[in-house]
Amino acid sequence: MKKQIAFFGGTSGLGTQVIEYLKDYDVDSVGSAKVNLLNEVEIDDYFKNNTPDIVIIFSNYNYNSFLHKYSEFEELDKQLDINIKGVTKVISKSLSHMRTNKYGRIILASSITSDRSVIGTSLYASSKSYYESIVKNICIENARSNITANCIQLGYMDGGLTYTLPSKFIENTIESIPAHRLGTSEEIYKTIDFLINNSYINGTTIKLTGGL
């Protein structure tokens, strides 16, 4: 029987590209139309009706702004509510049945911005750093239940948020990447598949950044 994946953020951007490769799994692509991470009731209902073996979270909300220009504080709240609170609630709910089943995999999408500062991304980058930290706690609390939690720190990939950046910035970035190219969705898939099938990698972050 195929392992079941709940792929949060799988209906747009890189998520849709990665899912195309996950043919060996039973994947439920979960977008905001199915589960709004701002709505705790919807998160609860999803996990009452679904018990995925693997939870992958690519969901995020980004609003670029210099810190001194944050006049729209609802945007700040929305980033915190989705990227921190919503994601944490999904993790919490998924862990409940994983601990009962004595098996689980949690994979979070981090970002190179957690290591390399980019103007205007302070809150987004901070939320990604939170993911890299929380997987360590998930590990020490749940490893004995055959549950692993890891991050994939995504560099500049051929899809998703990369193409919201100015073309000149992308060109200059590619020149700075030791691999001299953008990463691919297939490479993300291979990393996910590796993490699912290796139970001794736990509480860590794999940097899929082309050497940056």
C-alpha positions as CSV (number, residue, x, y, z in Angstrom):
1,M,0.0,0.0,0.0
2,K,1.3,3.5,-0.9
3,K,2.2,5.8,1.9
4,Q,-0.2,8.7,2.2
5,I,1.2,12.3,1.9
6,A,-0.7,15.5,2.9
7,F,1.1,18.1,0.9
8,F,0.2,21.5,2.2
9,G,1.0,24.2,-0.4
10,G,0.7,21.6,-3.1
11,T,-1.8,23.5,-5.3
12,S,0.5,26.4,-6.5
13,G,4.1,27.3,-7.2
14,L,6.8,24.7,-6.6
15,G,4.4,22.4,-4.8
16,T,2.5,21.6,-8.0
17,Q,5.8,20.9,-9.8
18,V,7.1,18.6,-7.1
19,I,3.9,16.6,-6.8
20,E,4.3,15.5,-10.4
21,Y,7.2,13.3,-9.3
22,L,5.6,11.8,-6.2
23,K,4.0,8.9,-8.2
24,D,5.0,6.3,-5.6
25,Y,2.9,7.9,-3.0
26,D,-0.8,8.6,-2.4
27,V,-0.7,12.4,-2.4
28,D,-3.4,14.8,-1.2
29,S,-2.6,18.2,-2.5
30,V,-3.9,20.6,0.2
31,G,-4.4,24.2,-0.7
32,S,-6.1,27.1,1.1
33,A,-9.4,26.2,-0.6
34,K,-9.3,22.9,1.3
35,V,-7.6,24.0,4.5
36,N,-7.1,27.6,5.3
37,L,-4.2,27.8,7.7
38,L,-5.8,30.9,9.3
39,N,-8.8,28.7,10.3
40,E,-8.1,26.4,13.2
41,V,-11.4,24.6,12.8
42,E,-10.5,23.6,9.2
43,I,-7.1,22.3,10.4
44,D,-8.9,20.2,13.1
45,D,-11.5,18.9,10.6
46,Y,-8.8,17.9,8.1
47,F,-6.9,15.7,10.6
48,K,-10.1,14.3,12.0
49,N,-10.9,12.9,8.5
50,N,-7.3,12.2,7.3
51,T,-4.4,10.4,8.9
52,P,-1.5,10.9,6.5
53,D,1.8,9.1,7.1
54,I,3.8,12.0,5.8
55,V,3.1,15.7,6.1
56,I,4.9,18.1,3.7
57,I,4.5,21.8,4.3
58,F,5.3,24.2,1.5
59,S,2.6,26.7,2.5
60,N,3.7,30.2,3.2
61,Y,2.7,33.8,3.0
62,N,5.2,36.4,2.0
63,Y,5.0,40.2,2.1
64,N,8.1,42.1,1.3
65,S,8.8,45.3,3.2
66,F,11.5,47.3,4.9
67,L,10.9,47.0,8.6
68,H,10.6,50.8,9.0
69,K,7.9,50.9,6.3
70,Y,5.5,48.4,7.9
71,S,2.4,50.5,8.0
72,E,0.1,47.6,7.0
73,F,0.4,45.7,10.2
74,E,-2.3,43.3,9.1
75,E,0.3,41.9,6.6
76,L,2.7,41.3,9.5
77,D,-0.1,39.5,11.4
78,K,-1.0,37.4,8.4
79,Q,2.6,36.2,7.9
80,L,2.8,35.2,11.6
81,D,-0.7,33.6,11.5
82,I,0.1,31.5,8.5
83,N,3.8,30.9,8.6
84,I,4.1,30.3,12.3
85,K,0.8,29.7,14.0
86,G,-0.9,27.8,11.1
87,V,2.1,25.6,10.3
88,T,2.6,24.8,14.0
89,K,-1.1,23.8,14.3
90,V,-0.7,21.5,11.3
91,I,2.4,19.9,12.9
92,S,0.7,19.4,16.2
93,K,-2.4,17.8,14.8
94,S,-0.4,15.5,12.5
95,L,1.8,14.3,15.4
96,S,-1.1,13.1,17.4
97,H,-2.0,10.2,15.0
98,M,1.7,9.7,14.0
99,R,2.6,8.9,17.6
100,T,-0.4,6.4,17.7
101,N,0.7,4.8,14.5
102,K,4.4,4.7,15.5
103,Y,5.4,6.2,12.2
104,G,5.5,9.6,10.6
105,R,7.5,12.0,8.5
106,I,7.3,15.8,8.6
107,I,9.1,17.8,6.0
108,L,9.1,21.6,6.0
109,A,10.3,23.9,3.2
110,S,12.8,26.4,4.6
111,S,14.5,29.1,2.6
112,I,18.0,30.3,1.8
113,T,16.9,33.7,3.2
114,S,17.2,32.2,6.7
115,D,21.0,32.2,6.1
116,R,21.5,34.9,3.5
117,S,19.8,38.2,4.3
118,V,17.7,39.6,1.5
119,I,16.3,43.2,1.8
120,G,12.6,43.2,2.7
121,T,12.3,39.6,3.7
122,S,12.9,39.9,7.5
123,L,9.7,38.3,8.7
124,Y,9.5,35.7,6.0
125,A,13.2,34.7,6.7
126,S,12.5,34.6,10.4
127,S,9.6,32.2,9.9
128,K,11.8,29.9,7.9
129,S,14.5,30.0,10.6
130,Y,11.7,28.9,13.0
131,Y,11.1,25.8,10.9
132,E,14.8,24.9,11.0
133,S,14.6,25.2,14.8
134,I,11.3,23.4,15.4
135,V,12.3,20.2,13.6
136,K,15.0,19.7,16.3
137,N,12.3,19.8,19.0
138,I,10.0,17.5,17.0
139,C,12.9,15.1,16.7
140,I,13.8,14.8,20.4
141,E,10.2,14.6,21.4
142,N,9.1,12.0,18.9
143,A,12.0,10.0,17.5
144,R,11.2,7.0,19.7
145,S,7.9,6.8,17.9
146,N,9.6,6.4,14.5
147,I,8.8,9.9,13.6
148,T,11.3,12.2,11.8
149,A,11.1,15.9,11.1
150,N,13.5,17.7,8.7
151,C,13.7,20.9,6.7
152,I,14.8,21.4,3.1
153,Q,16.4,24.8,2.8
154,L,15.5,25.8,-0.7
155,G,17.8,28.0,-2.7
156,Y,16.9,29.7,-5.9
157,M,14.7,27.2,-7.7
158,D,13.3,27.1,-11.2
159,G,9.8,28.0,-10.2
160,G,7.8,29.4,-7.4
161,L,8.9,32.6,-5.6
162,T,12.1,32.9,-7.7
163,Y,10.0,34.2,-10.6
164,T,8.5,37.0,-8.5
165,L,12.0,38.5,-8.4
166,P,13.4,41.0,-11.0
167,S,15.0,39.3,-14.0
168,K,18.3,41.1,-13.5
169,F,18.4,39.9,-9.9
170,I,17.8,36.3,-11.1
171,E,20.6,36.6,-13.6
172,N,23.0,38.0,-11.1
173,T,22.0,35.3,-8.6
174,I,22.7,32.5,-11.0
175,E,26.2,33.9,-11.6
176,S,26.8,33.8,-7.9
177,I,25.6,30.1,-7.5
178,P,28.6,27.7,-7.7
179,A,26.4,25.4,-9.7
180,H,25.6,28.3,-12.1
181,R,22.0,27.3,-12.5
182,L,18.7,27.2,-10.7
183,G,17.6,24.1,-8.8
184,T,14.8,21.9,-10.2
185,S,11.6,20.5,-8.8
186,E,12.9,17.0,-9.5
187,E,15.8,17.7,-7.2
188,I,13.4,18.7,-4.5
189,Y,11.4,15.5,-5.1
190,K,14.6,13.4,-4.8
191,T,15.4,15.1,-1.5
192,I,11.9,14.5,-0.1
193,D,12.0,10.8,-1.2
194,F,15.4,10.5,0.5
195,L,14.1,11.9,3.8
196,I,11.1,9.7,3.7
197,N,13.1,6.6,3.3
198,N,16.0,7.4,5.7
199,S,14.8,7.1,9.3
200,Y,18.2,8.1,10.8
201,I,18.1,11.6,9.4
202,N,16.2,13.6,11.9
203,G,16.0,17.1,13.3
204,T,18.2,18.6,10.6
205,T,18.1,20.9,7.6
206,I,19.3,19.8,4.2
207,K,20.6,22.8,2.1
208,L,19.4,22.4,-1.5
209,T,21.1,25.6,-2.6
210,G,23.6,24.8,-5.4
211,G,26.4,25.6,-3.1
212,L,25.4,29.1,-1.9
